[in-house]
Amino acid sequence: LKAGKDKLIATSARKLLNGKLKRYGELTSFSIDTTARTMAGQVALKGESAVLDVSVGQYEVSRDNESLKLVVGDISTSREWVNLVVEDLLKEQPELAAIEITDPSIAKLLETIL
């Protein structure tokens, strides 16, 4: 049952993330483990021949008034320079780690893991 739920959430999250990433590339694979609260995926970046592996070592879903947010932490990638950029950005603008969920169907799905 858990594996099916994780796969359903991953499919919906991939849709959301591809909408945010379309300018840069496409999320070609994505998985989530709701028990360990981890995520992993591969991004095919425009102009790059190799995919970018991305992992999120922790996440939480939170409700703030009427909005639902996915807050990610412990982000790492297969490219050192990307890791450094992410680290710098999140240090300067920690709010970037919180993704507001605006799609009602994705929000409903994510509420199941609150």
C-alpha positions in Angstrom: 0.0 0.0 0.0 2.8 2.4 1.0 4.7 1.8 -2.3 1.5 2.5 -4.3 0.9 5.8 -2.4 4.6 6.8 -2.9 4.4 6.1 -6.6 1.1 8.1 -6.9 2.6 11.1 -5.0 5.8 10.9 -7.1 3.9 11.0 -10.3 1.9 14.1 -9.2 5.1 15.8 -7.8 6.9 15.1 -11.1 4.1 17.0 -12.9 4.4 19.9 -10.5 8.2 20.0 -10.7 8.3 19.7 -14.5 6.1 22.8 -14.7 8.7 24.7 -12.6 11.7 23.2 -14.4 10.5 23.4 -18.1 12.7 26.5 -18.8 15.8 24.5 -17.8 15.0 20.9 -18.7 12.8 17.9 -17.7 12.6 15.7 -14.7 13.0 12.3 -16.3 12.6 10.2 -13.1 11.4 10.9 -9.6 10.8 8.9 -6.5 9.7 9.6 -3.0 9.8 7.7 0.3 7.2 9.0 2.6 8.4 7.0 5.5 12.1 8.2 5.3 10.9 11.6 4.0 13.4 11.6 1.1 13.1 12.2 -2.6 15.4 11.6 -5.6 15.2 12.3 -9.3 17.1 12.9 -12.5 16.9 16.1 -14.6 17.7 16.2 -18.3 19.0 19.7 -18.5 18.8 21.7 -21.8 22.2 21.7 -23.5 23.7 19.0 -21.3 24.5 15.5 -22.4 24.5 13.9 -18.9 21.5 14.0 -16.5 21.7 15.8 -13.2 21.0 13.5 -10.2 19.2 15.3 -7.4 18.4 14.0 -3.9 16.5 15.6 -1.1 17.6 14.1 2.2 14.6 15.5 4.1 11.3 17.2 3.5 8.2 18.1 5.3 4.7 19.2 4.2 3.2 22.0 6.2 0.1 24.1 6.2 0.4 27.8 6.8 -3.0 29.4 7.0 -4.6 28.5 3.7 -1.5 27.4 1.8 0.2 24.1 1.7 4.0 24.1 1.4 6.6 21.5 0.6 9.8 22.4 2.5 12.9 20.6 1.3 16.3 20.3 3.0 19.6 18.5 2.7 19.7 18.9 -1.1 22.5 17.3 -3.1 23.2 16.8 -6.7 25.7 15.0 -8.9 27.5 18.3 -9.8 29.6 20.0 -7.2 29.0 23.5 -8.6 25.2 23.0 -8.4 25.5 21.9 -4.8 27.5 25.1 -4.0 24.9 27.3 -5.8 22.0 25.7 -4.0 23.8 26.1 -0.7 24.5 29.8 -1.3 21.0 30.5 -2.5 19.3 28.8 0.5 21.7 30.5 2.9 20.8 33.9 1.4 17.1 33.2 0.7 15.9 30.3 2.9 12.3 30.8 1.7 13.4 29.2 -1.6 13.3 25.9 0.2 9.5 26.2 0.6 7.5 25.4 -2.5 3.9 26.6 -2.3 1.5 24.0 -3.7 -1.2 25.7 -5.7 -2.6 22.8 -7.7 -5.6 21.5 -5.7 -5.2 17.9 -6.7 -1.5 17.8 -5.8 -2.3 19.6 -2.5 -5.0 17.0 -1.6 -2.5 14.2 -2.4 0.2 15.8 -0.3 -2.1 16.3 2.6 -2.2 12.5 3.0 1.4 12.6 4.2 1.0 15.5 6.7 
